Amino acid sequence: MKALFCFAISALLSVAVQALKADQFNWLLGTWKINVGNGYVVEQWKQKNDSTLTGKSMLVKAAGDSAVQETIEMSLRRESGAIRQQ
């Protein structure tokens, strides 16, 4: 049952992403700060080109130490008339 639910959500997200245009993600651009119990998380999003955004998130502890949590590249590509997420 759980696997079926995950598959259904994945299929719906795939269809939704195919319907999007690259500029609909521009609201992500910039720096986001999220307070957490022992410091804060900073996310930075930049536009790489007309269809690709790059992002990085870091955990900044109250003492000032920081650690990169993840780096992300989100792209929309058109192939055979369909847009797909890489």
Backbone torsions as a table, in degrees:
resi	resn	phi	psi	omega
1	MET	NA	-44.1	180.0
2	LYS	-63.7	-41.0	179.3
3	ALA	-64.3	-39.0	178.4
4	LEU	-64.4	-41.8	178.1
5	PHE	-62.2	-46.0	178.8
6	CYS	-61.9	-40.4	178.5
7	PHE	-63.5	-42.5	-179.3
8	ALA	-63.5	-44.4	178.6
9	ILE	-62.7	-43.7	179.4
10	SER	-60.9	-42.8	179.3
11	ALA	-64.5	-42.5	178.8
12	LEU	-64.4	-42.2	178.4
13	LEU	-64.5	-38.2	178.7
14	SER	-61.6	-44.5	178.5
15	VAL	-64.7	-42.3	-179.3
16	ALA	-63.6	-42.4	-179.7
17	VAL	-65.1	-37.9	-179.9
18	GLN	-64.2	-27.6	-178.0
19	ALA	-83.6	-11.3	-175.8
20	LEU	-83.8	154.5	171.9
21	LYS	-105.0	153.5	-174.8
22	ALA	-56.4	-38.5	-176.1
23	ASP	-71.4	-9.0	178.1
24	GLN	-74.3	-9.0	177.0
25	PHE	-96.9	0.5	-176.6
26	ASN	-62.7	-20.4	177.6
27	TRP	-64.7	-18.4	177.9
28	LEU	-75.1	-23.1	-173.6
29	LEU	-58.4	140.2	178.8
30	GLY	116.4	-163.0	-177.2
31	THR	-115.2	132.3	-179.9
32	TRP	-118.2	137.3	179.1
33	LYS	-122.0	127.1	-177.7
34	ILE	-124.2	117.6	179.1
35	ASN	-73.1	134.1	174.2
36	VAL	-126.7	171.4	-173.0
37	GLY	-54.6	-40.6	-175.2
38	ASN	-110.7	22.5	-179.4
39	GLY	153.7	-135.0	178.3
40	TYR	-154.9	159.0	176.2
41	VAL	-106.0	133.6	176.4
42	VAL	-113.6	127.3	173.9
43	GLU	-113.3	132.5	177.4
44	GLN	-123.2	126.0	179.3
45	TRP	-118.5	132.8	177.9
46	LYS	-129.9	155.2	176.8
47	GLN	-92.0	121.0	179.5
48	LYS	-83.4	-44.4	176.1
49	ASN	-156.7	-163.9	-173.6
50	ASP	-68.5	-14.9	-178.0
51	SER	-133.8	12.8	-176.3
52	THR	-134.6	131.9	172.3
53	LEU	-114.2	144.2	173.9
54	THR	-117.8	144.7	-179.0
55	GLY	-139.3	157.2	178.5
56	LYS	-145.1	137.9	175.0
57	SER	-124.0	142.4	-179.2
58	MET	-132.6	144.3	172.2
59	LEU	-97.1	122.6	177.7
60	VAL	-110.5	115.3	-177.8
61	LYS	-81.0	160.3	-178.2
62	ALA	-56.4	-31.1	-179.9
63	ALA	-76.0	-6.9	178.7
64	GLY	102.0	-11.2	176.7
65	ASP	-68.1	148.8	177.9
66	SER	-136.4	153.3	177.9
67	ALA	-143.3	133.5	176.6
68	VAL	-69.6	128.4	178.3
69	GLN	-91.0	-44.7	-179.3
70	GLU	-161.2	156.2	169.8
71	THR	-121.8	143.2	-171.8
72	ILE	-134.1	141.7	168.4
73	GLU	-130.2	119.9	-178.4
74	MET	-114.9	121.7	-176.7
75	SER	-128.9	143.8	169.3
76	LEU	-112.1	127.7	-178.7
77	ARG	-126.2	145.4	177.7
78	ARG	-103.7	121.9	176.4
79	GLU	-137.4	129.4	177.4
80	SER	51.0	40.1	176.8
81	GLY	81.4	-0.4	179.7
82	ALA	-121.1	146.6	176.1
83	ILE	-96.3	135.1	178.8
84	ARG	-131.1	155.1	178.6
85	GLN	-94.6	134.7	178.0
86	GLN	-100.3	NA	NA
